[in-house]
Amino acid sequence: MTTNAYLSFLAIGVALVLVDGQIIYRSGRRYLENSYGDPAAGASMTRLVTVLFHLATLGVLALVSTIDMGGSDLPGVVGRLGVLLLILALAHAITLAALARIRGEQEVEAVVQRGSRQRVEPEAQSPTVTPVPGQPGGYPDVSPPLENRSPYSAQ
């Protein structure tokens, strides 16, 4: 592969990685800000994940650029770009999974914090079932016997 083809591949690859990273950052920031009470914390977490994405994919780009795929300049560049796009798609999916996991943990933490403040004692709740007429207590253990109270009896 000539120097021009090599530089063309690197320029196109870096542009693809940067564009995809910006898409992840912008949509991920809004995604995490909605679950965090503090928008700055969501933006910070998204920034960290995006930096990891950039570092990993640019490293893979550097490795893919050294692989010899044979052929002349154009088929070699196109082959490398195909491999890069597949790897970029995989890295994008892994990054989205990481953002979803972070948001899930944030939502669980918010529910736990809200739940500890709003816990209702069982005695203050209404009965789970309506007691059968004539049965004492708000929480029946078993239903009353049907021997003489059956609606189908011949009484």
C-alpha positions as CSV (number, residue, x, y, z in Angstrom):
1,M,0.0,0.0,0.0
2,T,1.4,3.4,-0.9
3,T,1.8,6.2,1.5
4,N,-1.1,8.1,-0.1
5,A,-3.5,5.1,0.3
6,Y,-2.3,4.6,3.9
7,L,-2.8,8.3,4.8
8,S,-6.2,8.2,3.1
9,F,-7.3,5.2,5.2
10,L,-6.1,6.8,8.4
11,A,-7.9,10.1,7.6
12,I,-11.1,8.4,6.8
13,G,-10.8,6.1,9.8
14,V,-10.1,9.0,12.2
15,A,-13.1,10.9,10.8
16,L,-15.4,8.0,11.3
17,V,-14.3,7.4,14.8
18,L,-14.6,11.1,15.8
19,V,-18.1,11.4,14.2
20,D,-19.3,8.2,15.9
21,G,-17.8,9.4,19.2
22,Q,-19.6,12.7,19.0
23,I,-22.9,10.9,18.3
24,I,-22.4,8.7,21.4
25,Y,-21.4,11.7,23.5
26,R,-24.4,13.9,22.5
27,S,-27.0,11.3,22.7
28,G,-25.5,9.6,25.8
29,R,-25.3,12.9,27.7
30,R,-29.0,13.5,27.2
31,Y,-29.7,9.8,28.0
32,L,-27.9,9.9,31.4
33,E,-28.9,13.5,32.3
34,N,-32.6,12.3,32.4
35,S,-31.8,9.6,35.0
36,Y,-29.4,11.6,37.1
37,G,-30.7,14.4,39.4
38,D,-27.6,16.4,38.6
39,P,-27.1,17.0,34.8
40,A,-23.4,17.7,35.3
41,A,-22.8,14.2,36.8
42,G,-24.5,12.6,33.8
43,A,-22.4,14.7,31.4
44,S,-19.3,13.7,33.2
45,M,-20.0,10.0,33.1
46,T,-20.8,10.2,29.4
47,R,-17.5,12.1,28.8
48,L,-15.6,9.3,30.5
49,V,-17.3,6.6,28.5
50,T,-16.8,8.5,25.2
51,V,-13.1,9.0,25.9
52,L,-12.7,5.3,26.5
53,F,-14.5,4.7,23.2
54,H,-12.2,7.1,21.3
55,L,-9.0,5.5,22.8
56,A,-10.1,2.0,22.1
57,T,-11.3,2.6,18.5
58,L,-8.3,4.7,17.6
59,G,-6.0,2.0,18.9
60,V,-7.9,-0.6,16.8
61,L,-7.6,1.8,13.8
62,A,-3.8,1.9,14.2
63,L,-3.7,-1.9,14.4
64,V,-6.0,-2.4,11.4
65,S,-3.8,0.0,9.3
66,T,-0.8,-2.3,9.7
67,I,-2.6,-5.5,8.4
68,D,-1.7,-6.4,4.9
69,M,-4.9,-7.2,3.0
70,G,-3.2,-7.6,-0.4
71,G,-4.4,-6.2,-3.7
72,S,-3.7,-2.8,-5.0
73,D,-4.2,0.5,-3.2
74,L,-8.0,0.9,-3.7
75,P,-9.0,-2.7,-2.7
76,G,-6.7,-2.6,0.2
77,V,-8.2,0.7,1.5
78,V,-11.7,-0.5,1.0
79,G,-11.0,-3.8,2.7
80,R,-9.5,-2.1,5.7
81,L,-12.4,0.4,5.9
82,G,-14.8,-2.6,5.9
83,V,-13.0,-4.2,8.8
84,L,-12.9,-0.8,10.6
85,L,-16.6,-0.3,10.1
86,L,-17.4,-3.7,11.6
87,I,-15.2,-3.1,14.5
88,L,-16.6,0.4,14.9
89,A,-20.1,-1.0,15.0
90,L,-19.1,-3.5,17.7
91,A,-17.4,-0.8,19.8
92,H,-20.6,1.4,19.4
93,A,-22.8,-1.4,20.6
94,I,-20.5,-2.1,23.6
95,T,-20.5,1.6,24.5
96,L,-24.3,1.8,24.3
97,A,-24.5,-1.3,26.6
98,A,-22.2,0.5,29.0
99,L,-24.4,3.6,29.0
100,A,-27.5,1.5,29.5
101,R,-25.9,-0.3,32.4
102,I,-24.9,3.0,34.0
103,R,-28.4,4.4,33.6
104,G,-29.9,1.2,35.1
105,E,-27.7,1.5,38.1
106,Q,-28.6,5.1,38.6
107,E,-32.3,4.3,38.4
108,V,-32.0,1.5,40.9
109,E,-30.1,3.8,43.3
110,A,-32.8,6.5,42.9
111,V,-35.5,4.0,43.7
112,V,-33.7,2.7,46.7
113,Q,-33.1,6.2,48.1
114,R,-36.8,7.1,47.5
115,G,-38.0,3.8,48.9
116,S,-36.1,4.2,52.2
117,R,-37.8,7.6,52.8
118,Q,-41.3,6.5,51.7
119,R,-41.5,3.1,53.4
120,V,-45.0,2.3,54.7
121,E,-45.5,0.0,57.6
122,P,-47.8,-3.0,56.8
123,E,-50.2,-2.1,59.6
124,A,-50.9,1.3,57.9
125,Q,-51.9,-0.4,54.6
126,S,-55.4,-1.5,53.8
127,P,-56.1,-5.2,53.8
128,T,-55.0,-7.2,50.8
129,V,-58.3,-9.1,50.6
130,T,-61.7,-8.1,51.7
131,P,-62.7,-10.2,54.8
132,V,-65.7,-12.5,54.4
133,P,-68.7,-11.2,56.3
134,G,-68.7,-12.5,59.8
135,Q,-65.0,-13.3,59.9
136,P,-63.0,-11.3,62.5
137,G,-59.8,-9.5,61.5
138,G,-58.5,-7.5,58.6
139,Y,-56.0,-10.1,57.4
140,P,-57.8,-13.5,57.1
141,D,-55.5,-16.6,57.1
142,V,-58.0,-19.0,55.5
143,S,-61.5,-18.7,54.2
144,P,-64.3,-19.8,56.4
145,P,-65.7,-23.3,56.0
146,L,-68.4,-23.8,53.4
147,E,-70.5,-26.4,55.2
148,N,-73.5,-24.3,56.0
149,R,-72.8,-21.1,54.1
150,S,-72.6,-22.4,50.6
151,P,-74.8,-20.5,48.2
152,Y,-75.6,-23.9,46.6
153,S,-76.8,-25.6,49.7
154,A,-80.4,-26.8,50.0
155,Q,-81.2,-24.8,53.1
